[in-house]
Amino acid sequence: MEKELFNELIEYIKRNKGKFLGGFLGFIIGVFVLIIGFFKTIFIVFCTCIGFIIGSKSYGIEDMKRIIKKLFSPTNRI
């Protein structure tokens, strides 16, 4: 009985991956907001997104050095 219920739950999650992932991320972000505050949570989400973008690209060492130099060059100030 419990095994059938667990298998049905797993199948439901497989069919609705986007809904499950969105709900899970919303829950995690909500917990972070309550525990550490809004702005710290926004900073963590921002850093995570930047890390994801950098990690999803296939950069070589030289490419990463060039990007870091470009980001932190004195002529690149706001």
Backbone as CSV, one residue per row, in Angstrom:
resi,resn,N_x,N_y,N_z,CA_x,CA_y,CA_z,C_x,C_y,C_z
1,MET,0.821,-1.190,0.000,0.000,0.000,0.000,0.868,1.258,0.000
2,GLU,1.835,1.339,0.931,2.703,2.516,0.998,3.604,2.596,-0.223
3,LYS,4.046,1.438,-0.711,4.913,1.423,-1.877,4.161,1.909,-3.115
4,GLU,2.886,1.549,-3.252,2.072,2.013,-4.374,1.895,3.532,-4.318
5,LEU,1.636,4.050,-3.125,1.461,5.479,-2.949,2.751,6.221,-3.297
6,PHE,3.867,5.690,-2.852,5.166,6.293,-3.157,5.425,6.279,-4.661
7,ASN,5.123,5.159,-5.322,5.320,5.061,-6.772,4.414,6.033,-7.523
8,GLU,3.177,6.211,-7.066,2.269,7.174,-7.686,2.797,8.597,-7.520
9,LEU,3.348,8.893,-6.350,3.929,10.210,-6.101,5.108,10.454,-7.036
10,ILE,5.963,9.479,-7.198,7.115,9.599,-8.094,6.644,9.806,-9.533
11,GLU,5.648,9.070,-9.970,5.120,9.231,-11.323,4.512,10.620,-11.522
12,TYR,3.818,11.126,-10.508,3.240,12.470,-10.580,4.339,13.515,-10.719
13,ILE,5.404,13.360,-9.953,6.524,14.297,-10.029,7.182,14.225,-11.403
14,LYS,7.333,13.036,-11.962,7.930,12.885,-13.285,7.082,13.561,-14.356
15,ARG,5.756,13.469,-14.229,4.868,14.088,-15.216,4.819,15.604,-15.081
16,ASN,5.086,16.111,-13.899,4.976,17.547,-13.626,6.290,18.106,-13.076
17,LYS,7.376,17.877,-13.795,8.696,18.295,-13.317,8.767,19.800,-13.102
18,GLY,8.238,20.579,-14.038,8.311,22.030,-13.934,7.558,22.559,-12.724
19,LYS,6.366,22.038,-12.496,5.570,22.470,-11.343,6.268,22.104,-10.037
20,PHE,6.801,20.904,-9.988,7.476,20.449,-8.780,8.728,21.281,-8.518
21,LEU,9.532,21.508,-9.554,10.751,22.288,-9.392,10.429,23.722,-8.973
22,GLY,9.424,24.325,-9.602,9.025,25.681,-9.239,8.537,25.776,-7.803
23,GLY,7.730,24.812,-7.390,7.254,24.800,-6.013,8.376,24.600,-5.018
24,PHE,9.294,23.714,-5.346,10.429,23.447,-4.464,11.326,24.674,-4.341
25,LEU,11.637,25.320,-5.479,12.469,26.523,-5.430,11.767,27.648,-4.683
26,GLY,10.462,27.789,-4.883,9.704,28.795,-4.143,9.760,28.552,-2.646
27,PHE,9.654,27.308,-2.254,9.731,26.955,-0.838,11.096,27.295,-0.266
28,ILE,12.155,26.917,-0.985,13.523,27.179,-0.524,13.769,28.686,-0.407
29,ILE,13.360,29.445,-1.406,13.548,30.900,-1.360,12.748,31.502,-0.216
30,GLY,11.522,31.016,0.005,10.723,31.501,1.127,11.386,31.243,2.467
31,VAL,11.952,30.073,2.624,12.663,29.744,3.872,13.870,30.659,4.035
32,PHE,14.612,30.877,2.951,15.768,31.780,3.026,15.349,33.190,3.417
33,VAL,14.256,33.691,2.835,13.785,35.039,3.172,13.448,35.122,4.655
34,LEU,12.793,34.113,5.180,12.424,34.129,6.594,13.637,34.004,7.516
35,ILE,14.630,33.232,7.109,15.773,32.981,7.976,16.829,34.080,7.876
36,ILE,17.226,34.454,6.658,18.345,35.394,6.525,17.944,36.764,6.005
37,GLY,16.743,36.939,5.542,16.290,38.248,5.082,16.183,38.336,3.566
38,PHE,15.448,39.353,3.134,15.129,39.517,1.716,16.368,39.812,0.874
39,PHE,17.146,40.829,1.255,18.258,41.260,0.413,19.380,40.229,0.361
40,LYS,19.630,39.540,1.448,20.645,38.476,1.421,20.185,37.333,0.523
41,THR,18.898,37.047,0.541,18.353,36.003,-0.330,18.471,36.407,-1.785
42,ILE,18.162,37.664,-2.097,18.288,38.147,-3.471,19.746,38.034,-3.925
43,PHE,20.687,38.372,-3.044,22.104,38.258,-3.379,22.485,36.807,-3.666
44,ILE,22.014,35.877,-2.867,22.313,34.455,-3.079,21.729,33.980,-4.401
45,VAL,20.499,34.368,-4.695,19.865,33.977,-5.957,20.646,34.556,-7.138
46,PHE,21.062,35.824,-7.028,21.840,36.473,-8.079,23.154,35.730,-8.311
47,CYS,23.873,35.435,-7.242,25.150,34.717,-7.372,24.948,33.326,-7.956
48,THR,23.877,32.676,-7.566,23.579,31.355,-8.102,23.310,31.415,-9.601
49,CYS,22.560,32.418,-10.033,22.275,32.576,-11.462,23.543,32.857,-12.252
50,ILE,24.398,33.725,-11.726,25.661,34.021,-12.394,26.523,32.755,-12.471
51,GLY,26.588,32.005,-11.380,27.348,30.753,-11.378,26.801,29.745,-12.373
52,PHE,25.483,29.689,-12.486,24.856,28.782,-13.442,25.201,29.180,-14.869
53,ILE,25.137,30.476,-15.155,25.444,30.953,-16.500,26.900,30.671,-16.849
54,ILE,27.801,30.965,-15.939,29.223,30.714,-16.189,29.482,29.212,-16.312
55,GLY,28.850,28.428,-15.452,29.055,26.988,-15.485,28.467,26.316,-16.717
56,SER,27.439,26.921,-17.302,26.810,26.298,-18.461,27.591,26.565,-19.749
57,LYS,28.469,27.535,-19.711,29.300,27.820,-20.874,30.549,26.952,-20.792
58,SER,31.094,26.595,-21.922,32.327,25.810,-21.912,33.496,26.752,-22.204
59,TYR,33.940,27.412,-21.163,35.045,28.349,-21.277,36.354,27.640,-20.981
60,GLY,37.391,28.096,-21.666,38.737,27.649,-21.358,39.338,28.602,-20.329
61,ILE,40.505,28.274,-19.831,41.182,29.106,-18.835,41.446,30.507,-19.386
62,GLU,41.914,30.591,-20.622,42.218,31.895,-21.216,40.945,32.729,-21.377
63,ASP,39.848,32.097,-21.753,38.580,32.814,-21.870,38.146,33.373,-20.525
64,MET,38.292,32.578,-19.465,37.899,33.040,-18.124,38.774,34.201,-17.673
65,LYS,40.091,34.133,-17.954,40.981,35.239,-17.590,40.571,36.517,-18.313
66,ARG,40.236,36.403,-19.590,39.828,37.559,-20.376,38.534,38.158,-19.836
67,ILE,37.580,37.314,-19.469,36.300,37.791,-18.927,36.516,38.494,-17.592
68,ILE,37.330,37.908,-16.724,37.582,38.508,-15.407,38.298,39.844,-15.565
69,LYS,39.281,39.908,-16.471,39.974,41.185,-16.706,39.002,42.236,-17.235
70,LYS,38.114,41.823,-18.126,37.134,42.762,-18.686,36.172,43.255,-17.613
71,LEU,35.731,42.358,-16.736,34.787,42.743,-15.677,35.404,43.702,-14.671
72,PHE,36.666,43.497,-14.340,37.296,44.260,-13.273,38.302,45.295,-13.771
73,SER,38.254,45.635,-15.060,39.176,46.652,-15.565,38.724,48.029,-15.095
74,PRO,39.674,48.949,-14.856,39.315,50.288,-14.372,38.468,51.073,-15.365
75,THR,38.557,50.752,-16.653,37.777,51.478,-17.651,36.348,50.976,-17.745
76,ASN,36.024,49.920,-17.030,34.692,49.319,-17.078,33.874,49.700,-15.845
77,ARG,33.946,50.939,-15.414,33.228,51.393,-14.220,31.884,52.010,-14.617
78,ILE,30.953,51.904,-13.714,29.614,52.479,-13.942,29.611,53.933,-13.541
